[in-house]
Amino acid sequence: METDLYFVRGIKLVTYNEVDQTTTVVYKSKLITPDKIRQEIAKLGFAADDIPADPKGYEQRDGCCKN
């Protein structure tokens, strides 16, 4: 997911903490909003707060990332 989000305009840094399964995103607030970031994460097949994972995005995830 981290690599895919780097291509989203306004996102500067993405880190995933495997232990607590959280993602931290550093972004330019003039270019993108937290809601738009959540939508982009959901498109990749991951739930983002109250936005469920997109089924098409989920199917495209690697087998190790499906659970």
Secondary structure, DSSP 4 states (H G I P E B T S, - for coil): -HHHHTTSTTEEEEEEETTTTEEEEEE-TTT--HHHHHHHHHHTT--BTTBPPPHHHHHHS-GGG--
